[in-house]
């Protein structure tokens, strides 16, 4: 699998259904749930007056846009970036027209036509607040300081996740949040073994998890807020085949910078 995989009709249809289609097996919509957790995290004791009107929010790895549209219900300035031009085009089409047709596989060549609809989800009126664009999440120099950066199911798709995390300290305002959700599916097709944050036995013969690796990079500038949260999601492949995955969501608050 490589980036070209995310430009196919099959993956586009699958992700449109993942973002805007029906829920399965009692598992709530994952992009919407992530947005809800971001909003709750930004509503804590550090939140300043008038924050929602002025907060700048950035989503990296936005796919077809559901989380960004959900965040736009609460914040005036939302930017959403994804490396897939097909995903961004679909999100922009939804933003402009409110709808996007797609199809899902039943079995074999049998398909069912569906449509993503922002109005039915209560997302149409605030959709204009999102700025979508194609971009590389690792090109952090493109992104100025934000009050929230959300990276959903992105960390284990990066060639250099440590470089990505190290760059976050310059991209987030004091008391701002970095929210990361990932199932930690370490695959060398995306991340070379020497770039893994964890998932191995370290030089001291101790198991090192990806979360351990995140702590090692982020602890100087960020503080983990509360405990990690499991967020389940289901991706439909056919009428009789589904992926059920459990991501771990962590919230990191940017420590206040010391005066020079």
C-alpha distance (Angstrom), angle and dihedral (degrees) to the residues before:
residue distance angle dihedral
X1 . . .
X2 3.81 . .
X3 3.79 139.0 .
X4 3.83 91.3 -73.1
X5 3.81 87.4 66.1
X6 3.81 89.5 69.0
X7 3.81 91.6 56.1
X8 3.82 96.1 61.6
X9 3.81 125.8 107.0
X10 3.80 89.9 -123.4
X11 3.80 94.9 57.3
X12 3.79 93.3 41.1
X13 3.81 91.4 53.8
X14 3.80 91.2 44.6
X15 3.79 93.0 51.8
X16 3.81 94.1 44.4
X17 3.79 87.4 56.2
X18 3.81 91.0 44.1
X19 3.81 90.1 54.2
X20 3.82 102.8 35.1
X21 3.79 107.7 14.4
X22 3.81 130.8 92.3
X23 3.79 123.6 -64.3
X24 3.80 119.5 -107.0
X25 3.81 132.8 -144.3
X26 3.79 92.6 -5.3
X27 3.82 93.7 -62.8
X28 3.80 111.2 138.5
X29 3.79 121.4 -126.7
X30 3.79 106.7 -76.4
X31 3.84 101.3 -148.1
X32 3.82 90.5 47.8
X33 3.81 92.0 46.7
X34 3.81 91.3 51.3
X35 3.80 90.4 51.5
X36 3.80 90.3 50.1
X37 3.82 91.2 52.3
X38 3.81 90.3 49.1
X39 3.80 91.6 52.0
X40 3.81 91.8 47.7
X41 3.80 91.0 50.0
X42 3.80 91.5 50.7
X43 3.79 91.1 50.3
X44 3.80 94.1 67.4
X45 3.81 130.9 114.2
X46 3.82 93.1 -77.5
X47 3.79 92.7 62.3
X48 3.79 113.1 116.3
X49 3.81 125.9 -142.3
X50 3.78 113.1 -83.5
X51 3.79 90.4 15.2
X52 3.79 97.2 140.2
X53 3.78 92.0 54.5
X54 3.80 94.5 51.8
X55 3.82 104.6 27.0
X56 3.79 116.9 119.7
X57 3.80 113.4 -145.5
X58 3.80 127.2 -168.9
X59 3.79 127.1 -169.9
X60 3.79 117.4 -163.7
X61 3.78 115.9 -161.5
X62 3.79 93.5 20.9
X63 3.83 96.7 165.8
X64 3.84 108.5 -175.2
X65 3.79 95.4 -6.1
X66 3.80 109.8 -108.8
X67 3.80 96.2 129.2
X68 3.81 91.7 46.7
X69 3.80 91.6 50.3
X70 3.81 90.2 48.7
X71 3.81 91.2 50.2
X72 3.81 89.9 49.8
X73 3.81 88.9 64.8
X74 3.81 86.9 68.6
X75 3.82 106.4 27.1
X76 3.79 132.8 49.5
X77 3.81 98.3 -146.0
X78 3.80 118.0 49.3
X79 3.79 124.8 159.3
X80 3.80 120.9 -169.7
X81 3.80 124.1 -165.7
X82 3.79 130.8 -174.6
X83 3.79 133.3 165.9
X84 3.82 92.1 -136.1
X85 3.80 113.5 88.3
X86 3.81 90.3 -164.0
X87 3.80 92.4 56.2
X88 3.80 93.0 47.3
X89 3.81 92.1 46.9
X90 3.81 89.6 52.8
X91 3.81 91.6 49.9
X92 3.81 91.4 48.5
X93 3.81 91.1 48.9
X94 3.79 89.1 52.6
X95 3.78 90.2 48.4
X96 3.80 92.6 51.5
X97 3.80 100.7 40.7
X98 3.81 104.6 18.9
X99 3.80 92.1 -127.0
X100 3.79 141.3 67.3
X101 3.83 125.5 -173.0
X102 3.78 119.7 -138.2
X103 3.79 139.6 156.4
X104 3.78 134.5 -130.3
X105 3.79 128.4 -150.7
X106 3.79 118.9 -107.8
X107 3.79 98.5 177.3
X108 3.76 132.4 -42.9
X109 3.80 108.7 -25.3
X110 3.80 94.1 -15.1
X111 3.80 113.8 113.1
X112 3.80 137.9 -179.2
X113 3.79 119.7 -145.4
X114 3.80 117.1 -133.8
X115 3.78 137.8 165.3
X116 3.79 133.0 -139.0
X117 3.80 108.6 -134.9
X118 3.80 123.4 -170.8
X119 3.81 96.0 -168.1
X120 3.81 92.7 58.1
X121 3.81 88.4 55.0
X122 3.81 95.0 47.0
X123 3.81 92.1 -112.9
X124 3.80 103.6 110.0
X125 3.82 101.4 87.2
X126 3.81 96.0 54.7
X127 3.82 99.0 34.2
X128 3.82 91.2 102.2
X129 3.81 90.0 69.1
X130 3.82 91.8 73.2
X131 3.79 122.9 88.2
X132 3.80 109.9 -158.5
X133 3.77 123.6 -164.4
X134 3.78 141.8 159.8
X135 3.79 111.5 -110.2
X136 3.77 147.7 137.1
X137 3.80 114.3 -99.3
X138 3.79 89.4 -150.1
X139 3.81 92.1 59.4
X140 3.78 89.0 83.2
X141 3.79 93.4 163.1
X142 3.80 87.1 76.6
X143 3.80 92.9 64.0
X144 3.78 123.2 74.8
X145 3.80 125.2 -155.9
X146 3.78 117.0 -53.8
X147 3.78 136.0 -176.8
X148 3.79 91.4 -132.4
X149 3.78 132.5 19.5
X150 3.79 115.7 -174.2
X151 3.80 121.6 -167.2
X152 3.77 111.5 -175.6
X153 3.82 119.8 -169.9
X154 3.79 88.3 -21.9
X155 3.80 107.0 107.6
X156 3.80 95.3 74.2
X157 3.80 91.7 48.5
X158 3.81 95.8 58.6
X159 3.78 125.4 101.3
X160 3.82 90.9 -145.9
X161 3.83 110.0 24.8
X162 3.82 92.9 164.9
X163 3.79 91.0 56.6
X164 3.79 89.8 48.6
X165 3.81 93.2 52.2
X166 3.81 93.7 44.0
X167 3.79 89.8 56.2
X168 3.80 94.2 55.5
X169 3.80 95.4 79.2
X170 3.81 90.6 69.4
X171 3.81 93.8 44.5
X172 3.80 101.9 55.1
X173 3.80 128.7 70.0
X174 3.80 122.2 -123.8
X175 3.82 109.1 -74.3
X176 3.81 88.5 11.6
X177 3.79 121.3 134.1
X178 3.77 137.3 -116.4
X179 3.80 109.0 -161.4
X180 3.79 117.7 -169.8
X181 3.78 127.1 -176.5
X182 3.79 119.6 -176.0
X183 3.82 140.2 148.9
X184 3.83 88.1 -148.3
X185 3.80 93.6 -128.1
X186 3.79 96.0 172.1
X187 3.79 108.7 -155.6
X188 3.78 124.4 170.6
X189 3.81 89.0 -146.5
X190 3.82 85.4 74.2
X191 3.82 106.2 19.7
X192 3.78 122.0 30.6
X193 3.80 114.6 -127.4
X194 3.80 92.3 -112.0
X195 3.82 90.3 57.7
X196 3.82 97.5 52.6
X197 3.80 114.3 124.3
X198 3.79 91.5 -149.9
X199 3.76 143.5 -32.8
X200 3.82 95.2 115.9
X201 3.80 144.8 77.6
X202 3.81 110.0 -87.7
X203 3.81 130.4 -139.1
X204 3.83 89.4 -85.7
X205 3.84 91.3 56.6
X206 3.80 91.2 -109.1
X207 3.81 126.4 128.3
X208 3.81 112.0 -104.8
X209 3.78 118.2 -159.7
X210 3.78 127.6 -160.1
X211 3.81 87.8 -108.5
X212 3.81 88.7 55.7
X213 3.78 88.7 53.3
X214 3.79 91.4 48.9
X215 3.80 90.3 52.5
X216 3.81 91.2 51.1
X217 3.81 91.3 56.2
X218 3.81 102.2 34.5
X219 3.82 104.8 37.2
X220 3.81 96.1 86.6
X221 3.81 92.8 60.0
X222 3.80 105.8 16.9
X223 3.79 138.0 50.6
X224 3.79 121.1 -147.8
X225 3.80 109.7 -120.3
X226 3.79 113.8 -140.2
X227 3.77 122.5 -43.0
X228 3.81 126.6 -38.3
X229 3.80 113.6 -91.0
X230 3.80 125.3 -139.2
X231 3.80 111.8 -130.7
X232 3.79 115.8 -170.8
X233 3.77 123.6 -152.9
X234 3.79 136.5 -179.1
X235 3.79 124.7 -152.6
X236 3.79 116.3 -165.0
X237 3.80 116.2 -137.9
X238 3.82 100.3 168.9
X239 3.79 135.7 -15.7
X240 3.81 88.3 -83.2
X241 3.79 104.0 29.6
X242 3.81 125.6 70.3
X243 3.80 136.3 164.8
X244 3.81 113.2 -133.6
X245 3.80 110.9 -167.8
X246 3.80 134.3 171.8
X247 3.80 116.3 -143.8
X248 3.79 123.7 -167.1
X249 3.81 114.7 -131.8
X250 3.79 120.1 -157.5
X251 3.81 129.5 -177.5
X252 3.81 119.6 -150.1
X253 3.81 121.8 -170.7
X254 3.80 118.1 -149.4
X255 3.80 110.3 -121.2
X256 3.79 116.0 -127.2
X257 3.77 112.8 -95.2
X258 3.78 117.2 -114.2
X259 3.82 114.8 -115.9
X260 3.78 112.5 -100.6
